[in-house]
Amino acid sequence: MSTSAMTPPSVPKPPAAAPASTTTSTDSSAIRSTRFRGEREADWKRLEKIVSACERSGVRSLSFDDAKDLAILYRQAMNSLSVARSISLDKSLLEYLEALCCRAYLAVYAPQERIGGLLGRTLVYSIPGAMRRSAVAMLLSFLALALGTATGYLLFLDDPTWYNTFMPGSLAGGRGIDSTREQLLSVIYSGDDTTLDQLGAFAAYLFSHNTRIAIFAFSLGVLVCLPSFALAAYQGLILGVFYALHVDKGVGWDLFGWLSIHGVTELTAIVVATAGGFRLGLAVLFPGQLRRRDALKKEGRDACLLAILAALMLICAGLLEGYGRQLVQDMNWRIAIGWGIGVLWLAWWTLSGRRPRRDT
């Protein structure tokens, strides 16, 4: 009889027990984590309470003792995190310490500035500084508007039908080459409620139109300045033929006063927005030693500040256009208010923020 036939079937072996060393290591790690937490948890809770107070009310709301403890406990928490990583404590404890240390870092080292302080610094230093650094872009923008205005004015004097070519019907407000002198003056010096309502609607449309022009002039400036230049020039063409129409009817000075009360601010806002677009376009055309991406990033900060300024000016122009121009009927007062506000804008840009800022 063969030996293989007498061999009993194999019986599966029971699973091996976990090594005693592994179990001992796990228990030791848990004990070590518990002991580590117990020795330091009171300080962590204290730090967490102080950080929460900072996040709610700022560092200035802390008492002297809390501020002192914040600095001390932050360093102790960082040391605890370093030790916990080196001895491989449990993951939940590491995550808690990492989050606490990050929050404490922001409370200790992040700039502590309220919204009011940030707004004041922007208005006093950032925007005027950006304007002074944008002299070349402002000059190019103004030249585009002036060139378009002169071209539209001369084209109208040569052939008045150019008015219908450049002036959108929605902006004409019912005024055209067939309007009489009396009709034009009745719009400029209107005092009845019906005409005031019409002027209010027209002012609202004109404001939205100029706002769109400013947005497009800024956003398209990155395309090597050409679209922004064309938009500013087109706005000048509209202004040129519109002014030439009134000069042709003998009411040019009256229109000057009518436009001054809001136009000084509104047209300057378009120039500022166009200059912001030019800053982007010039960065693409002339990046200097920088890559174009880096040049755009560098110029983008000032460009954004100019866009903010243009938006602020358009809001002011909208208020002047919607209320001041209708309430003030005297031409001399219109001119004084419009150009007086223009002088205030200029003084802000040229004088504000020239002294070094003191951090208190």
Disulfide bonds with the S-S distance in Angstrom:
none
